[in-house]
Amino acid sequence: PAFPKVTDTTRNSISLSWSKPAYDGGSPILGYLVEVKRADTNNWVRCNVPKNLQNTEYVVPGLMEDTEYQFRVSAVNKIGYSEPSEVPDTHTAKDILIAPEGDLDADLRKALILRAGVTMRIYVPVRGRPPPKISWSKMNANIRDRQGLEIKSTEYDTFLYCENVNRYDAGKYILTLENSSGTKSYSIVVKVL
């Protein structure tokens, strides 16, 4: 297989991907074999049954945190196994931490200007590992007191929604994202005409 590489790591798994070999040796590929070894040993261990892995990606489970590993992938057809392709370098099983980040629309960064009576919709995609805790607040007001204001959040985004806005809905809304890598806050100024 071509260009095997690591695509992700956690404290107990490492994700790999690769490309199909340019030449299949004249017989269709039936699957792939992924092997792992600790960097300090010479002992390659099979991770899977080749015929059950037709995809060109695999998550190697059951690894020990902060331990270095090496990986290799072989293609399998009726004739047998290809030469294994090694993933370059050693790789450590560890959680990748990413500080939280919200992807605010350029217009939201300036101000959200609404006419009274319309629906306010604020949608913000979010990133972070682990997924951030998402909270909304409003300067000088309790956001929960507003009847009909809804907030829906997932690991990937947050959506603040309020029908029939009035001048009391104007003000500064604060979105706070928090995970073990940090905290980030965004303020969104809402004006109601």
N, C-alpha and C positions, 0 to 999 in steps of 0.2 A: 504493500500500500504506500501511497505517496504522502509526503508532508504530514506525518502524525504530529499532533501538538496538544498541549494542555489548554483547555478553554475555561476551566473554572476550578476552584478548590474550596473545600470546607474543612472543618477540623477532622472529619473522618471519611472524606471521599475526594477523589480527583476526577474531573471530567476530561475526556479525550475526544478528539475528532481527527479524521484523516480523509484522504481522497482515494477513490478507486484506483487500482494499478492501471498504468497506461496499457499494459498487455496482460491478458489473462492466461497465457500459456496454452491457448487453443481450446480451453475448456471453461465453461462459465463458472464464476465464483459462487460458491455455495454459502459462504459466510466468512467471518473473521474471528481470529483468536487474539485476545488481549492477554498479555502476561505482565506481571509486576514483580519487582524484587526490591527489597530494602537496599539502599545504596551501599550499605556496609557489608552486604553478603553477595555470594555468587549464585544464589539459588532462585531461578525464575519460577514463578508460580502461575498456573493457568487461572484466569478469572472467570471464564465462561465456556459454554459449549458452542463451538463455532457455528453449527447449523442454525442455532437460535439467534444469531446476531448477523442480520443482513444489512443493518444500518451502518453508516460510517461514523458512528459516535457511540461512546460507552461511558458510563459513570462507574468508576472502580470504587466499590463500597468497602467498609470495614477496615479502614486504615487507622493508624495510630497518630494522634495529634503531634505536631512538631517533629515528625519523622520524615527523613528524606527517602524518596522512592525513585526508581527508574521504571520505564514502561517500554514495551515493544508490541507491535501489531503484525500479525501474519494473515495473508489471505489464504483461503482453503478452497480447493476444487477437487474434482474426482481423482485427480492425479496425486494430490497431497498438499503439503504446506509450502507457501512461498518462503523466500528468505525473510526473516523478520525485519521490519523497519523500526528502528529505535526512535523514541521521542528524544530530541536533544536535551541534554542537561539532566540534573536531578530536580525533583519537585517535592515541596514540603506540604503535607496535609495541614492546612491552617485556614481559619475563617478569613475571608477577605472582608475588611471593614471599609465601608464607604460612608463618608459624612453625608447627612441628609441635604437634599437640594430640591427646590421647587422650581418648576419651569414656567415662570410667569410670562404671559403674553406682553409684548411691548406696550400695548394700550393700557393694560392693567397697571403697569409700572407708573404711568402718568396719573390717571384718575379714571374712575368709571362714572360717566355722567348719564343719568337716567331721567326719564320723565316720570312724574308721579303717576301711579296706576299701572306701570309696566312690571314685568317680572325681572328680578335681579338674578343673574346667573354668573357665578364665578367658578371657573373650572381650572384646576392647577394639577398638571402631572407632577408626580414626586418620585424621587430616587433615594436610595440609601440601603446599606446593608449593615446590620439587619434592617428590615423595613421600618421606617420611622413611625413613631407615635405622632398622630396628627391632631392638633387642636386649633380651634378658632376662638377668637375673643373680639370684643369691640371696646375701643377706648371709651371710658366714662359711661359704660352701659353694661348690663348683663344680657349677653346675646341670647340666653335661654328664655328671657322674658318675652321675646318677640314671638307672638303666635304666628304659625305658618312658615317660620323660617326652618328650613331643613338642611341638614349637613349629611352627606353620604361620602364615606372614605373607604378606600381599599389600600392594599399595599402599594399600588401604583399611581393613585390619583385621589383628589378630593374635590368635592362639588358642593358649593354653598348656593342655596336656591331660596328665593323668597318672592311670592306673588304679590302683586298689587302694592308696590312700594309707596311710602309717603315720606315727608320730609324728616320724620323721626328715624328713618332708616339711613339717612346720610351720616357720614362720619368715617372714622378710620377703623377698618377691620384688620385684625392681626392674625396671620397664619403662622403657627409655630410647629416646626418639625424637629423631632428629637430621637436620637438613638445613641448607642454606646460610643459612637465616634464623634458626637457633638450635637449642637442645637443650632437651628437657623430660623430666624423670624423674618417675615415679609409683611409690610403694611400696604394695604390697598385702600386708597381714599375713594369713597363713594359720595357723589353729589347727586341730589335729587332736585330737579327743576320744577 
